[in-house]
Amino acid sequence: MSRLWSPLAALWSVDRLAGLALGVLFVMVLLGVFGPWLPLGDPTKLAAGPRLSPPSWDFPFGTDELGRSFLPRVVEGIRYTFLLASMAVAITAVLGTLLGMLAAYLGRFFDQSVARFADLLFAFPPLLAGLLVAAVAGPGALSVITVISAATLPLFIRVIRSASLSVVERDFVVAASVAGASTWRIIARHILPNVLSAAIVQLTYALSIAMIIESALSFLGLGEQPPRASLGTLLRVSSVYLTIAPWLVGFAGLVLSLAIVSVNLLGDGLRDRVDPLKGRPLT
Amino acid sequence: MRIFTYLGTRALLALCTLVGVALLIFIAIRLVPGGFADIVLGPFVTPEAREVLTVRFGLDEPVWVQFFKWFFALLEGDLGHSLVTQQPVMSELLRRLPVTAELAFLSLVFALSIGLSLGVVSAAAAAQGGGRAGRLVGALGASVPDFVLGSIFIFVFSVWSLGLPAGGYVAFSEDPIGNIMGMILPSVTLGVFGMALILRTTRDAVLTVLTEGHITAAVARGDSPGEILRHHVLRNASILVLTVSATYFGYLLGGAVIVEVLFSVPGVGFYIYSGLLNRDYAVVQGGVLFVAALFVLLNMVVDLAYVLIDPRIGAARAQR
């Protein structure tokens, strides 16, 4: 336990916001993983209480339109939202960073090909692409992951490429290549450290964008299909009852926003820790 | 001269991307399991109806003939006709584009004016060890999904009636004030994400530039902080900010579906979405292609802007 606790405590001592965000994410991941075994109630039990009842001792988040307790539903939503978003972003991060750096360094044909590829993916607005993919492959987890990867990959490539572009012009890269260093060595030793902070900031963008796209697609009914429900699905159903049971949208929206804000704050905190050339005073 | 070669090449490549986009969309639509006819007509289709559709869309011809017919029609600006209203999709889209463009423009103005200034202030504060408030605003703004934010706005302004309309679009030519009032909630809902995006990017870019040698040199020369900011920091930081702003503007043109639906703004996104609900795949196909084409043209303009902002990149690109 202390081994688990000490990095958290270290982050907390230098950066309260990021430490807090990491704590929140930690709790959410635990909830997502161990949710089914926690004594929160059954997310699928119909008519566990009155329909659309406000928060109470028995139903801390109230009940939904079928009388199901909303708290375990939200916990289940956390699991699906986190799972889909992180799977998609893991694919994007590795591929995007590699392609972005290679494009900037190799230039010429490879750069053009990667840029064309990114442009092609980038030209499709995520939600409209989601509608197309759902029409072709049917709605569901695989479609969502495909859309998220396709949507975040060009962002990754473009930002890493433009961050790398200002690095490949630098003397130390030119010197390394004149000295005969291999492409992989230059990429790994000279370019990667200089674009790592951009990559990490971009990773948080990607993860938060992934969560937003996932919930937006679910909001449109194109994500995980019932009975599985991500946070976006819950919001889709709850928004119908916005005027008579606003707490449903409130809790689902709050948890979703809290998850995304934590990812963003953690990324900001990491950026400040990772970047060795942290901003010095202006005067 | 090299620059002109670069510009020409860039325009040509944008054209290639457009062709790629068209090809991809064509393949996606024709790949639909069960076939185009089933998608358009639904599962309970009579053989006669299928026959009519097959003849009308030339589905009995080889796929490559279909593609070239469709593609050459595209070149003449013909995106096909709506399956429901029989109106040409192109003119329907062009009629709705000003609405989406106005929404996107207002959102971008909101995002840039607040995001840029907060970003610079936050970076300056962070350079002196503070800037936590800017970080929190940036993270919050980038985190609340537009449909959650929109729902909150609608709830607040429909229940507590603070006077702003949350739906019911009025054309600018009919009632300028009513139009702007109606656009406030949707454009702020859309713009908050961009504001945060631009704030974070500006902050990161400025912080990165601040660590570079020429800033130290300027400080050593005794330039004032304001001068350094204007002459040395913002111009260098603007490349990343421009990238993200362009990304964001593209997102606005195509990704405004949810906000347009939520606030009943009759723009391009709303049109494509209702096309989907009506199983009007001519509208979806034409609409996605239309928005994608806007995207590609926008990217081209941004790439050209790089050359103007940073001559180093232009020179390097042109030499390769």
Interface residues (C-beta under 8 A of the other chain):
Chain A: R16 L17 G107 R108 D111 Q112 A115 R116 D119 L120 F122 A123 F124 P125 P126 L127 L128 A129 L131 L132 V133 A135 V136 G138 L155 R158 V159 S162 A163 L165 S166 E169 S197 A198 V201 Y205 S208 I212 S215 A216 F219 L220 L235 S239 L242 T243 P246 V249 G253 L256 S257 I260 V261 V263 N264 L265 D268 R271 D272 D275 L277 K278 G279 R280 P281 L282 T283
Chain B: L13 A14 C16 T17 G20 V21 L24 I25 A28 I29 L31 V32 P33 I39 A123 A124 A126 A127 Q128 R132 R135 L136 G138 A139 L140 A142 S143 V144 P145 D146 F147 V148 S151 I152 I154 F155 S158 V159 R200 D204 V206 L207 T208 L210 T211 I215 V219 P225 I228 I239 L240 T243 T247 G250 Y251 L253 G254 G255 V257 I258 I272 Y273 L276 Y281 V284 G287 V288 V291 A292 A293 F295 V296 N299 R312 I313 A316 R320
